[in-house]
Amino acid sequence: MSEPYDPAQGVPPASPPGAGVPPQPGGYAPPPAPGAPPSYGGYAPPPQPGYPPAGAPPPNAGGYAPPPPGAPPYGGYAPPPPGAGYPPPYGYGGAPVATPGPPNRWGPTSISMEPNVAAGLSYLSMFFLGPIVPIVFFFIEKSNRFLKFHAAQGILISIAGFVFGIGLIIVSAILTALAIASQSGAFIGLVFGLLSLIEIVVGLGVAGLVIWAIVAAFSNQYLKLPVIGNIAEKWVGGPAVPLF
């Protein structure tokens, strides 16, 4: 209860808070001043989730912030610096590329081998496989006369060795029969010694001939062996002619 106003005092009594404001219907307090947060019963509501507080700038659309100056764009890929360019493709400044060597003077073969290598193998394989490799090269090669000629000589050497072996067996059988008929131990020993010597000499001669042909073939030389060289040229249609 406020005290009554006394004119003699000269100062009106202080009004209590809220005096002079008419009460709102229903018992609610008047709205706050402009700019002040609303209060409901003296309690300020918390900010709603997902909404910025009052006075804050709105977020960017999509939730993405622009990259700082100098940073790569979105995705993490930065373009190469000026002058760097892209890596050269394979074969142009990258891994070394094998350059083909000079062509063989006897020309290419149809079996994708160098003619001198295949010709050398024709002779070399005779020590292990007999005439098998020369026969294969002679029939599968279609165009290179140098290879076919050496393969033909390898076949003829094998044929000559086979014929010599058969002849030696026949001669050995005849001489052995004569030695037994004579009943002379000295004659029998002479026959077997002579046959062994002939076999060794001829075997070494054939081996030396084959080694000579191997070296010549691998060295790209056109080696024409005695007697069988003429037969080999007839088999291949004539002598081989180099390209240069």
Secondary structure, 3 states (H helix, E strand, C coil): CCCCCCCCCCCCCCCCCCCCCCCCHHHCCCCCCCCCCCCECCECCCCCCCCCCCCCCCCCHHHCCCCCCCCCCCCCCCCCCCCCCCCCCCCCCCCCCCCCCCCCCCCCCCCCCCHHHHHHHHHHCHHHHCCHHHHHHHHHCCCCHHHHHHHHHHHHHHHHHHHHHHHHHHHHHHHHHHHHHHCCHHHHHHHHHHHHHHHHHHHHHHHHHHHHHHHHHHCCCCCCCCCHHHHHHHHHCCCCCCCC
